[in-house]
Amino acid sequence: MAERVTTKEALKKLDAQLECSLCLDTFKQPKLLPCFHVFCKSPCLEKLVTKDGRSLTCPTCRHIVPLSERGVAGLQSDFHIDHLFEIQDAFNKAEDDNDRNCGSCEDGKATGYCNDCGDFLCNECQAAHKKMKYLRSHKLISLDELKAQVTSLVPPKKAVPHCPKHLDNALKIYCDTCSTLICTDCTIRLHKDHNYDLVADVLTKHKEELVSSLKPVKEKLGSVQRALQDFYTRVKAIHDQRAAIEANIHKEIDEQHRLLDQRRAELVGELEMLTQQKLKDLAAQRDQVEITQVKLTSCLEYAEGGLKTGTDGEEMV
């Protein structure tokens, strides 16, 4: 059960790599641009072609890609994506292999897998594969081997293809003159005076040349990565400096606010003291005026009362 979950998780990651960033769908005829970005041939790249049909602009890095007379069709196919599709196909085939019937007789239970036919086979059909002349070279693997390969993101290894002209011979020789694979009979009959070598030796040579050619690329990549790291360091320093300056600004403004609040409190306090003193003085003056008012009022009332009720003699006293 744990192995099946691992396969599903790996398949989910694989599906993400097979998604075009433009149409957000599975790649269809993926084309590799010179800037190493990959998109679907149609409609993704075809709709980016200029009106004159001579170029297109990479939607990721804006690199201008010149086109031949064949247009988008003339761009290089991405074999890496094709390789991932092979792995995906193997994943899907391995997902439910325990419940599969033989893909040849359709009756027996599958116990193995043929890389060349792409079919699951029962024990009897595997034995027949080994007996039939044109099927002997097919690569048969067990279901466990198939599952181990696909969970390691490795497609089932295919057997060496056979020559279409000499069906009994495998294509193990590479003709450098014609840039094609040939068999031993082809070297005698069709490529007698050509330059050729064993595919394994040619492949080793090309791999060595590729590894050698990648050295300056890796060095350049290292320089670019260091430059980017320096860029990120400088950007971080700028952000840190900005944060420090902003903190100082807030601190200074907060201090100014504190001093202003303190000064405001002092001024309000002085104003309050002055106001209370003024009110106190006015209150004292008011008290004197009120006392005078009372005296005058009493005198006035007394005098008026005497005028109303007193006799002539009393008023003259």
LOLOVEX-335304 format. One record per residue (C-alpha): residue in one letter; residue number from 1; x, y, z. Coordinates in Angstrom, 1 decimal. Layout:
// LOLOVEX-335304
pt drenmar: a; roro: NUM; c1: X; c2: Y; c3: Z
...
END
This chain:
// LOLOVEX-335304
pt drenmar: m; roro: 1; c1: 0.0; c2: 0.0; c3: 0.0
pt drenmar: a; roro: 2; c1: 2.8; c2: 2.4; c3: 0.8
pt drenmar: e; roro: 3; c1: 4.4; c2: 1.8; c3: -2.6
pt drenmar: r; roro: 4; c1: 1.2; c2: 2.7; c3: -4.4
pt drenmar: v; roro: 5; c1: 0.9; c2: 6.0; c3: -2.5
pt drenmar: t; roro: 6; c1: 4.5; c2: 6.8; c3: -3.4
pt drenmar: t; roro: 7; c1: 3.7; c2: 6.2; c3: -7.1
pt drenmar: k; roro: 8; c1: 0.7; c2: 8.5; c3: -6.9
pt drenmar: e; roro: 9; c1: 2.7; c2: 11.3; c3: -5.3
pt drenmar: a; roro: 10; c1: 5.5; c2: 11.0; c3: -7.8
pt drenmar: l; roro: 11; c1: 2.9; c2: 11.0; c3: -10.7
pt drenmar: k; roro: 12; c1: 1.4; c2: 14.2; c3: -9.2
pt drenmar: k; roro: 13; c1: 4.8; c2: 15.9; c3: -9.3
pt drenmar: l; roro: 14; c1: 5.4; c2: 14.6; c3: -12.8
pt drenmar: d; roro: 15; c1: 2.1; c2: 16.0; c3: -14.1
pt drenmar: a; roro: 16; c1: 3.2; c2: 19.5; c3: -12.9
pt drenmar: q; roro: 17; c1: 6.3; c2: 19.3; c3: -15.1
pt drenmar: l; roro: 18; c1: 4.2; c2: 18.4; c3: -18.1
pt drenmar: e; roro: 19; c1: 2.0; c2: 21.5; c3: -17.8
pt drenmar: c; roro: 20; c1: 2.5; c2: 24.4; c3: -20.3
pt drenmar: s; roro: 21; c1: 2.8; c2: 27.7; c3: -18.4
pt drenmar: l; roro: 22; c1: 0.8; c2: 29.5; c3: -21.1
pt drenmar: c; roro: 23; c1: -2.3; c2: 27.4; c3: -21.6
pt drenmar: l; roro: 24; c1: -2.0; c2: 25.7; c3: -18.2
pt drenmar: d; roro: 25; c1: -2.8; c2: 22.4; c3: -19.9
pt drenmar: t; roro: 26; c1: -0.7; c2: 19.3; c3: -20.7
pt drenmar: f; roro: 27; c1: 2.0; c2: 20.0; c3: -23.4
pt drenmar: k; roro: 28; c1: 1.0; c2: 19.4; c3: -27.0
pt drenmar: q; roro: 29; c1: 3.9; c2: 19.1; c3: -29.4
pt drenmar: p; roro: 30; c1: 6.3; c2: 20.9; c3: -27.0
pt drenmar: k; roro: 31; c1: 8.9; c2: 23.1; c3: -28.7
pt drenmar: l; roro: 32; c1: 12.2; c2: 24.2; c3: -27.1
pt drenmar: l; roro: 33; c1: 13.2; c2: 27.8; c3: -27.6
pt drenmar: p; roro: 34; c1: 16.8; c2: 28.9; c3: -27.8
pt drenmar: c; roro: 35; c1: 16.4; c2: 30.4; c3: -24.3
pt drenmar: f; roro: 36; c1: 15.4; c2: 26.9; c3: -23.1
pt drenmar: h; roro: 37; c1: 11.8; c2: 27.8; c3: -22.3
pt drenmar: v; roro: 38; c1: 9.2; c2: 25.2; c3: -23.5
pt drenmar: f; roro: 39; c1: 5.7; c2: 25.8; c3: -24.7
pt drenmar: c; roro: 40; c1: 3.1; c2: 24.1; c3: -26.8
pt drenmar: k; roro: 41; c1: 3.4; c2: 24.4; c3: -30.6
pt drenmar: s; roro: 42; c1: -0.2; c2: 25.2; c3: -31.0
pt drenmar: p; roro: 43; c1: -1.8; c2: 27.4; c3: -30.1
pt drenmar: c; roro: 44; c1: 0.6; c2: 28.8; c3: -27.5
pt drenmar: l; roro: 45; c1: 3.6; c2: 29.6; c3: -29.7
pt drenmar: e; roro: 46; c1: 1.8; c2: 30.0; c3: -33.0
pt drenmar: k; roro: 47; c1: -0.2; c2: 32.9; c3: -31.6
pt drenmar: l; roro: 48; c1: 3.0; c2: 34.7; c3: -30.6
pt drenmar: v; roro: 49; c1: 4.4; c2: 34.8; c3: -34.2
pt drenmar: t; roro: 50; c1: 4.8; c2: 38.3; c3: -35.6
pt drenmar: k; roro: 51; c1: 2.7; c2: 39.4; c3: -38.6
pt drenmar: d; roro: 52; c1: 5.6; c2: 38.9; c3: -41.0
pt drenmar: g; roro: 53; c1: 6.1; c2: 35.3; c3: -39.6
pt drenmar: r; roro: 54; c1: 9.8; c2: 35.8; c3: -39.1
pt drenmar: s; roro: 55; c1: 10.0; c2: 35.7; c3: -35.3
pt drenmar: l; roro: 56; c1: 8.3; c2: 35.4; c3: -32.0
pt drenmar: t; roro: 57; c1: 9.0; c2: 36.7; c3: -28.5
pt drenmar: c; roro: 58; c1: 9.4; c2: 34.3; c3: -25.5
pt drenmar: p; roro: 59; c1: 6.7; c2: 35.2; c3: -23.1
pt drenmar: t; roro: 60; c1: 8.9; c2: 34.3; c3: -20.1
pt drenmar: c; roro: 61; c1: 12.2; c2: 36.1; c3: -20.8
pt drenmar: r; roro: 62; c1: 11.2; c2: 38.3; c3: -23.8
pt drenmar: h; roro: 63; c1: 14.0; c2: 36.8; c3: -25.9
pt drenmar: i; roro: 64; c1: 13.3; c2: 37.3; c3: -29.6
pt drenmar: v; roro: 65; c1: 13.4; c2: 34.0; c3: -31.5
pt drenmar: p; roro: 66; c1: 14.0; c2: 34.1; c3: -35.2
pt drenmar: l; roro: 67; c1: 11.9; c2: 31.6; c3: -37.3
pt drenmar: s; roro: 68; c1: 12.7; c2: 29.7; c3: -40.4
pt drenmar: e; roro: 69; c1: 10.4; c2: 29.3; c3: -43.4
pt drenmar: r; roro: 70; c1: 8.8; c2: 26.4; c3: -41.5
pt drenmar: g; roro: 71; c1: 7.7; c2: 28.8; c3: -38.7
pt drenmar: v; roro: 72; c1: 7.0; c2: 27.3; c3: -35.3
pt drenmar: a; roro: 73; c1: 7.2; c2: 23.8; c3: -36.8
pt drenmar: g; roro: 74; c1: 10.9; c2: 24.4; c3: -37.5
pt drenmar: l; roro: 75; c1: 11.7; c2: 24.8; c3: -33.8
pt drenmar: q; roro: 76; c1: 13.4; c2: 22.0; c3: -32.0
pt drenmar: s; roro: 77; c1: 11.1; c2: 19.5; c3: -30.2
pt drenmar: d; roro: 78; c1: 11.8; c2: 19.1; c3: -26.5
pt drenmar: f; roro: 79; c1: 12.9; c2: 15.5; c3: -26.2
pt drenmar: h; roro: 80; c1: 13.1; c2: 15.9; c3: -22.4
pt drenmar: i; roro: 81; c1: 9.4; c2: 16.5; c3: -22.2
pt drenmar: d; roro: 82; c1: 8.8; c2: 13.5; c3: -24.5
pt drenmar: h; roro: 83; c1: 11.0; c2: 11.5; c3: -22.1
pt drenmar: l; roro: 84; c1: 8.7; c2: 12.6; c3: -19.2
pt drenmar: f; roro: 85; c1: 5.7; c2: 11.6; c3: -21.2
pt drenmar: e; roro: 86; c1: 7.2; c2: 8.1; c3: -21.5
pt drenmar: i; roro: 87; c1: 7.7; c2: 8.0; c3: -17.7
pt drenmar: q; roro: 88; c1: 4.1; c2: 9.2; c3: -17.2
pt drenmar: d; roro: 89; c1: 2.9; c2: 6.4; c3: -19.5
pt drenmar: a; roro: 90; c1: 4.9; c2: 3.9; c3: -17.5
pt drenmar: f; roro: 91; c1: 3.4; c2: 5.3; c3: -14.3
pt drenmar: n; roro: 92; c1: -0.1; c2: 4.9; c3: -15.6
pt drenmar: k; roro: 93; c1: 0.6; c2: 1.3; c3: -16.7
pt drenmar: a; roro: 94; c1: 2.2; c2: 0.4; c3: -13.4
pt drenmar: e; roro: 95; c1: -0.6; c2: 2.0; c3: -11.3
pt drenmar: d; roro: 96; c1: -3.0; c2: -0.9; c3: -11.5
pt drenmar: d; roro: 97; c1: -0.7; c2: -3.7; c3: -12.6
pt drenmar: n; roro: 98; c1: -2.0; c2: -6.1; c3: -10.0
pt drenmar: d; roro: 99; c1: -5.4; c2: -6.2; c3: -11.6
pt drenmar: r; roro: 100; c1: -4.3; c2: -6.3; c3: -15.2
pt drenmar: n; roro: 101; c1: -4.9; c2: -9.1; c3: -17.7
pt drenmar: c; roro: 102; c1: -2.5; c2: -10.1; c3: -20.4
pt drenmar: g; roro: 103; c1: -2.5; c2: -7.6; c3: -23.2
pt drenmar: s; roro: 104; c1: -1.8; c2: -10.4; c3: -25.8
pt drenmar: c; roro: 105; c1: -4.1; c2: -13.3; c3: -25.0
pt drenmar: e; roro: 106; c1: -6.4; c2: -11.1; c3: -22.8
pt drenmar: d; roro: 107; c1: -7.2; c2: -14.1; c3: -20.6
pt drenmar: g; roro: 108; c1: -4.2; c2: -14.8; c3: -18.4
pt drenmar: k; roro: 109; c1: -3.2; c2: -12.6; c3: -15.5
pt drenmar: a; roro: 110; c1: -0.2; c2: -10.3; c3: -16.3
pt drenmar: t; roro: 111; c1: 3.0; c2: -11.2; c3: -14.6
pt drenmar: g; roro: 112; c1: 5.5; c2: -9.2; c3: -16.7
pt drenmar: y; roro: 113; c1: 5.9; c2: -6.3; c3: -19.1
pt drenmar: c; roro: 114; c1: 7.4; c2: -6.0; c3: -22.6
pt drenmar: n; roro: 115; c1: 9.1; c2: -2.7; c3: -23.2
pt drenmar: d; roro: 116; c1: 9.0; c2: -3.0; c3: -27.0
pt drenmar: c; roro: 117; c1: 5.4; c2: -3.9; c3: -27.3
pt drenmar: g; roro: 118; c1: 4.3; c2: -1.8; c3: -24.3
pt drenmar: d; roro: 119; c1: 2.0; c2: -4.6; c3: -23.1
pt drenmar: f; roro: 120; c1: 1.6; c2: -6.6; c3: -20.0
pt drenmar: l; roro: 121; c1: 2.0; c2: -10.3; c3: -20.6
pt drenmar: c; roro: 122; c1: 1.2; c2: -13.5; c3: -18.8
pt drenmar: n; roro: 123; c1: 3.7; c2: -16.3; c3: -18.3
pt drenmar: e; roro: 124; c1: 2.6; c2: -18.2; c3: -21.4
pt drenmar: c; roro: 125; c1: 2.8; c2: -15.1; c3: -23.7
pt drenmar: q; roro: 126; c1: 6.2; c2: -14.3; c3: -22.2
pt drenmar: a; roro: 127; c1: 7.4; c2: -17.8; c3: -23.1
pt drenmar: a; roro: 128; c1: 6.0; c2: -17.3; c3: -26.6
pt drenmar: h; roro: 129; c1: 7.9; c2: -14.0; c3: -26.9
pt drenmar: k; roro: 130; c1: 11.1; c2: -15.8; c3: -26.2
pt drenmar: k; roro: 131; c1: 10.4; c2: -18.4; c3: -28.8
pt drenmar: m; roro: 132; c1: 9.3; c2: -16.3; c3: -31.7
pt drenmar: k; roro: 133; c1: 12.2; c2: -15.2; c3: -34.0
pt drenmar: y; roro: 134; c1: 11.3; c2: -11.5; c3: -34.3
pt drenmar: l; roro: 135; c1: 10.3; c2: -11.1; c3: -30.6
pt drenmar: r; roro: 136; c1: 13.4; c2: -12.7; c3: -29.0
pt drenmar: s; roro: 137; c1: 15.2; c2: -9.4; c3: -28.7
pt drenmar: h; roro: 138; c1: 12.3; c2: -7.8; c3: -26.9
pt drenmar: k; roro: 139; c1: 13.1; c2: -6.7; c3: -23.4
pt drenmar: l; roro: 140; c1: 10.9; c2: -8.4; c3: -20.8
pt drenmar: i; roro: 141; c1: 10.8; c2: -7.2; c3: -17.2
pt drenmar: s; roro: 142; c1: 8.9; c2: -8.2; c3: -14.1
pt drenmar: l; roro: 143; c1: 6.1; c2: -6.1; c3: -12.6
pt drenmar: d; roro: 144; c1: 8.4; c2: -5.3; c3: -9.7
pt drenmar: e; roro: 145; c1: 11.1; c2: -4.1; c3: -12.1
pt drenmar: l; roro: 146; c1: 8.6; c2: -1.9; c3: -13.9
pt drenmar: k; roro: 147; c1: 7.4; c2: -0.3; c3: -10.7
pt drenmar: a; roro: 148; c1: 10.9; c2: 0.2; c3: -9.4
pt drenmar: q; roro: 149; c1: 11.8; c2: 2.0; c3: -12.7
pt drenmar: v; roro: 150; c1: 8.8; c2: 4.3; c3: -12.8
pt drenmar: t; roro: 151; c1: 9.0; c2: 5.3; c3: -9.1
pt drenmar: s; roro: 152; c1: 12.6; c2: 6.4; c3: -9.8
pt drenmar: l; roro: 153; c1: 11.4; c2: 8.6; c3: -12.7
pt drenmar: v; roro: 154; c1: 13.1; c2: 6.3; c3: -15.2
pt drenmar: p; roro: 155; c1: 11.1; c2: 5.0; c3: -18.1
pt drenmar: p; roro: 156; c1: 11.3; c2: 1.3; c3: -18.9
pt drenmar: k; roro: 157; c1: 14.5; c2: 0.7; c3: -20.9
pt drenmar: k; roro: 158; c1: 13.7; c2: -0.2; c3: -24.5
pt drenmar: a; roro: 159; c1: 15.5; c2: -2.8; c3: -26.4
pt drenmar: v; roro: 160; c1: 17.9; c2: -1.9; c3: -29.2
pt drenmar: p; roro: 161; c1: 15.8; c2: -1.2; c3: -32.3
pt drenmar: h; roro: 162; c1: 16.2; c2: -3.4; c3: -35.4
pt drenmar: c; roro: 163; c1: 17.2; c2: -2.4; c3: -38.9
pt drenmar: p; roro: 164; c1: 14.1; c2: -2.0; c3: -41.1
pt drenmar: k; roro: 165; c1: 16.1; c2: -3.4; c3: -44.0
pt drenmar: h; roro: 166; c1: 17.7; c2: -6.3; c3: -42.2
pt drenmar: l; roro: 167; c1: 15.2; c2: -7.3; c3: -39.6
pt drenmar: d; roro: 168; c1: 17.5; c2: -9.8; c3: -37.8
pt drenmar: n; roro: 169; c1: 20.1; c2: -7.2; c3: -37.1
pt drenmar: a; roro: 170; c1: 20.1; c2: -4.6; c3: -34.4
pt drenmar: l; roro: 171; c1: 21.0; c2: -0.9; c3: -35.1
pt drenmar: k; roro: 172; c1: 24.2; c2: -0.9; c3: -33.1
pt drenmar: i; roro: 173; c1: 26.3; c2: 1.2; c3: -35.5
pt drenmar: y; roro: 174; c1: 26.2; c2: 5.0; c3: -36.2
pt drenmar: c; roro: 175; c1: 27.1; c2: 6.3; c3: -39.6
pt drenmar: d; roro: 176; c1: 28.6; c2: 9.7; c3: -39.1
pt drenmar: t; roro: 177; c1: 28.5; c2: 10.4; c3: -42.9
pt drenmar: c; roro: 178; c1: 24.8; c2: 10.0; c3: -43.0
pt drenmar: s; roro: 179; c1: 24.0; c2: 10.8; c3: -39.4
pt drenmar: t; roro: 180; c1: 21.9; c2: 7.7; c3: -39.0
pt drenmar: l; roro: 181; c1: 21.8; c2: 4.3; c3: -37.2
pt drenmar: i; roro: 182; c1: 22.7; c2: 1.3; c3: -39.3
pt drenmar: c; roro: 183; c1: 23.4; c2: -2.5; c3: -38.8
pt drenmar: t; roro: 184; c1: 26.4; c2: -4.5; c3: -39.7
pt drenmar: d; roro: 185; c1: 25.0; c2: -5.6; c3: -43.0
pt drenmar: c; roro: 186; c1: 24.4; c2: -1.9; c3: -43.9
pt drenmar: t; roro: 187; c1: 28.1; c2: -1.2; c3: -43.4
pt drenmar: i; roro: 188; c1: 28.9; c2: -3.6; c3: -46.2
pt drenmar: r; roro: 189; c1: 26.1; c2: -3.0; c3: -48.6
pt drenmar: l; roro: 190; c1: 24.9; c2: 0.6; c3: -48.2
pt drenmar: h; roro: 191; c1: 27.6; c2: 2.5; c3: -46.2
pt drenmar: k; roro: 192; c1: 30.8; c2: 0.8; c3: -47.4
pt drenmar: d; roro: 193; c1: 33.0; c2: 3.8; c3: -47.7
pt drenmar: h; roro: 194; c1: 31.4; c2: 5.9; c3: -45.0
pt drenmar: n; roro: 195; c1: 32.7; c2: 6.8; c3: -41.6
pt drenmar: y; roro: 196; c1: 30.9; c2: 4.9; c3: -38.8
pt drenmar: d; roro: 197; c1: 31.5; c2: 3.5; c3: -35.4
pt drenmar: l; roro: 198; c1: 29.6; c2: 1.5; c3: -32.7
pt drenmar: v; roro: 199; c1: 26.7; c2: 3.4; c3: -31.2
pt drenmar: a; roro: 200; c1: 28.1; c2: 2.8; c3: -27.7
pt drenmar: d; roro: 201; c1: 31.4; c2: 4.3; c3: -28.6
pt drenmar: v; roro: 202; c1: 29.9; c2: 7.3; c3: -30.4
pt drenmar: l; roro: 203; c1: 27.5; c2: 7.8; c3: -27.5
pt drenmar: t; roro: 204; c1: 30.4; c2: 7.8; c3: -25.0
pt drenmar: k; roro: 205; c1: 32.4; c2: 10.2; c3: -27.2
pt drenmar: h; roro: 206; c1: 29.4; c2: 12.6; c3: -27.5
pt drenmar: k; roro: 207; c1: 28.8; c2: 12.4; c3: -23.8
pt drenmar: e; roro: 208; c1: 32.4; c2: 13.3; c3: -23.1
pt drenmar: e; roro: 209; c1: 32.2; c2: 16.2; c3: -25.5
pt drenmar: l; roro: 210; c1: 29.0; c2: 17.4; c3: -24.0
pt drenmar: v; roro: 211; c1: 30.4; c2: 17.2; c3: -20.5
pt drenmar: s; roro: 212; c1: 33.5; c2: 19.1; c3: -21.6
pt drenmar: s; roro: 213; c1: 31.3; c2: 21.8; c3: -23.3
pt drenmar: l; roro: 214; c1: 29.2; c2: 22.2; c3: -20.2
pt drenmar: k; roro: 215; c1: 32.2; c2: 23.1; c3: -18.0
pt drenmar: p; roro: 216; c1: 32.4; c2: 26.8; c3: -19.2
pt drenmar: v; roro: 217; c1: 28.6; c2: 26.9; c3: -18.8
pt drenmar: k; roro: 218; c1: 28.8; c2: 25.7; c3: -15.2
pt drenmar: e; roro: 219; c1: 31.6; c2: 28.3; c3: -14.6
pt drenmar: k; roro: 220; c1: 29.4; c2: 31.0; c3: -16.1
pt drenmar: l; roro: 221; c1: 26.5; c2: 29.8; c3: -14.1
pt drenmar: g; roro: 222; c1: 28.5; c2: 30.0; c3: -10.9
pt drenmar: s; roro: 223; c1: 29.5; c2: 33.6; c3: -11.7
pt drenmar: v; roro: 224; c1: 25.8; c2: 34.5; c3: -12.5
pt drenmar: q; roro: 225; c1: 24.7; c2: 32.8; c3: -9.3
pt drenmar: r; roro: 226; c1: 27.3; c2: 34.7; c3: -7.3
pt drenmar: a; roro: 227; c1: 26.2; c2: 38.0; c3: -9.0
pt drenmar: l; roro: 228; c1: 22.6; c2: 37.2; c3: -8.1
pt drenmar: q; roro: 229; c1: 23.6; c2: 36.4; c3: -4.5
pt drenmar: d; roro: 230; c1: 25.4; c2: 39.8; c3: -4.4
pt drenmar: f; roro: 231; c1: 22.3; c2: 41.5; c3: -5.8
pt drenmar: y; roro: 232; c1: 20.1; c2: 39.9; c3: -3.2
pt drenmar: t; roro: 233; c1: 22.5; c2: 40.8; c3: -0.5
pt drenmar: r; roro: 234; c1: 22.6; c2: 44.4; c3: -1.6
pt drenmar: v; roro: 235; c1: 18.8; c2: 44.5; c3: -1.9
pt drenmar: k; roro: 236; c1: 18.5; c2: 43.2; c3: 1.6
pt drenmar: a; roro: 237; c1: 21.0; c2: 45.8; c3: 2.8
pt drenmar: i; roro: 238; c1: 18.9; c2: 48.5; c3: 1.2
pt drenmar: h; roro: 239; c1: 15.8; c2: 47.2; c3: 2.9
pt drenmar: d; roro: 240; c1: 17.5; c2: 46.9; c3: 6.2
pt drenmar: q; roro: 241; c1: 18.9; c2: 50.5; c3: 5.9
pt drenmar: r; roro: 242; c1: 15.5; c2: 51.8; c3: 5.0
pt drenmar: a; roro: 243; c1: 13.9; c2: 50.0; c3: 8.0
pt drenmar: a; roro: 244; c1: 16.6; c2: 51.5; c3: 10.3
pt drenmar: i; roro: 245; c1: 16.1; c2: 55.0; c3: 8.9
pt drenmar: e; roro: 246; c1: 12.3; c2: 54.7; c3: 9.2
pt drenmar: a; roro: 247; c1: 12.7; c2: 53.5; c3: 12.8
pt drenmar: n; roro: 248; c1: 14.8; c2: 56.6; c3: 13.5
pt drenmar: i; roro: 249; c1: 12.2; c2: 58.8; c3: 11.9
pt drenmar: h; roro: 250; c1: 9.5; c2: 57.4; c3: 14.0
pt drenmar: k; roro: 251; c1: 11.7; c2: 57.6; c3: 17.1
pt drenmar: e; roro: 252; c1: 12.5; c2: 61.3; c3: 16.4
pt drenmar: i; roro: 253; c1: 9.0; c2: 62.2; c3: 15.6
pt drenmar: d; roro: 254; c1: 7.7; c2: 60.4; c3: 18.7
pt drenmar: e; roro: 255; c1: 10.3; c2: 62.3; c3: 20.8
pt drenmar: q; roro: 256; c1: 9.2; c2: 65.6; c3: 19.3
pt drenmar: h; roro: 257; c1: 5.6; c2: 64.6; c3: 20.1
pt drenmar: r; roro: 258; c1: 6.6; c2: 63.8; c3: 23.7
pt drenmar: l; roro: 259; c1: 8.3; c2: 67.2; c3: 24.1
pt drenmar: l; roro: 260; c1: 5.4; c2: 69.0; c3: 22.5
pt drenmar: d; roro: 261; c1: 2.9; c2: 67.2; c3: 24.8
pt drenmar: q; roro: 262; c1: 5.1; c2: 68.0; c3: 27.7
pt drenmar: r; roro: 263; c1: 5.3; c2: 71.7; c3: 26.7
pt drenmar: r; roro: 264; c1: 1.5; c2: 71.7; c3: 26.1
pt drenmar: a; roro: 265; c1: 0.9; c2: 70.4; c3: 29.5
pt drenmar: e; roro: 266; c1: 3.2; c2: 73.0; c3: 31.0
pt drenmar: l; roro: 267; c1: 1.5; c2: 75.9; c3: 29.1
pt drenmar: v; roro: 268; c1: -2.0; c2: 74.6; c3: 30.0
pt drenmar: g; roro: 269; c1: -0.9; c2: 74.4; c3: 33.6
pt drenmar: e; roro: 270; c1: 0.5; c2: 77.9; c3: 33.6
pt drenmar: l; roro: 271; c1: -2.7; c2: 79.1; c3: 31.9
pt drenmar: e; roro: 272; c1: -4.8; c2: 77.3; c3: 34.6
pt drenmar: m; roro: 273; c1: -2.8; c2: 79.0; c3: 37.4
pt drenmar: l; roro: 274; c1: -3.1; c2: 82.4; c3: 35.8
pt drenmar: t; roro: 275; c1: -6.8; c2: 81.9; c3: 35.2
pt drenmar: q; roro: 276; c1: -7.4; c2: 80.8; c3: 38.8
pt drenmar: q; roro: 277; c1: -5.4; c2: 83.9; c3: 40.1
pt drenmar: k; roro: 278; c1: -7.4; c2: 86.2; c3: 37.9
pt drenmar: l; roro: 279; c1: -10.7; c2: 84.6; c3: 39.0
pt drenmar: k; roro: 280; c1: -9.5; c2: 84.9; c3: 42.7
pt drenmar: d; roro: 281; c1: -8.8; c2: 88.6; c3: 42.3
pt drenmar: l; roro: 282; c1: -12.1; c2: 89.2; c3: 40.6
pt drenmar: a; roro: 283; c1: -13.9; c2: 87.2; c3: 43.3
pt drenmar: a; roro: 284; c1: -12.3; c2: 89.4; c3: 46.0
pt drenmar: q; roro: 285; c1: -13.4; c2: 92.5; c3: 44.1
pt drenmar: r; roro: 286; c1: -16.9; c2: 91.0; c3: 43.7
pt drenmar: d; roro: 287; c1: -17.2; c2: 90.4; c3: 47.4
pt drenmar: q; roro: 288; c1: -16.4; c2: 94.1; c3: 48.1
pt drenmar: v; roro: 289; c1: -18.9; c2: 95.3; c3: 45.6
pt drenmar: e; roro: 290; c1: -21.5; c2: 92.9; c3: 47.0
pt drenmar: i; roro: 291; c1: -20.8; c2: 94.2; c3: 50.5
pt drenmar: t; roro: 292; c1: -21.2; c2: 97.8; c3: 49.3
pt drenmar: q; roro: 293; c1: -24.4; c2: 96.8; c3: 47.4
pt drenmar: v; roro: 294; c1: -25.8; c2: 95.3; c3: 50.6
pt drenmar: k; roro: 295; c1: -25.0; c2: 98.5; c3: 52.7
pt drenmar: l; roro: 296; c1: -26.4; c2: 100.8; c3: 50.0
pt drenmar: t; roro: 297; c1: -29.5; c2: 98.7; c3: 49.7
pt drenmar: s; roro: 298; c1: -30.1; c2: 98.6; c3: 53.4
pt drenmar: c; roro: 299; c1: -29.6; c2: 102.4; c3: 53.7
pt drenmar: l; roro: 300; c1: -31.9; c2: 103.0; c3: 50.8
pt drenmar: e; roro: 301; c1: -34.6; c2: 100.7; c3: 52.2
pt drenmar: y; roro: 302; c1: -34.4; c2: 102.3; c3: 55.6
pt drenmar: a; roro: 303; c1: -34.6; c2: 105.8; c3: 54.2
pt drenmar: e; roro: 304; c1: -37.5; c2: 105.0; c3: 51.9
pt drenmar: g; roro: 305; c1: -39.3; c2: 103.2; c3: 54.7
pt drenmar: g; roro: 306; c1: -39.0; c2: 106.3; c3: 56.9
pt drenmar: l; roro: 307; c1: -40.4; c2: 108.5; c3: 54.2
pt drenmar: k; roro: 308; c1: -43.5; c2: 106.4; c3: 53.9
pt drenmar: t; roro: 309; c1: -44.3; c2: 105.8; c3: 57.6
pt drenmar: g; roro: 310; c1: -42.7; c2: 108.5; c3: 59.7
pt drenmar: t; roro: 311; c1: -44.4; c2: 111.7; c3: 61.0
pt drenmar: d; roro: 312; c1: -43.2; c2: 115.2; c3: 60.1
pt drenmar: g; roro: 313; c1: -41.6; c2: 115.6; c3: 63.4
pt drenmar: e; roro: 314; c1: -39.8; c2: 112.2; c3: 63.2
pt drenmar: e; roro: 315; c1: -38.4; c2: 113.0; c3: 59.8
pt drenmar: m; roro: 316; c1: -36.9; c2: 116.3; c3: 61.1
pt drenmar: v; roro: 317; c1: -35.2; c2: 114.6; c3: 64.0
END
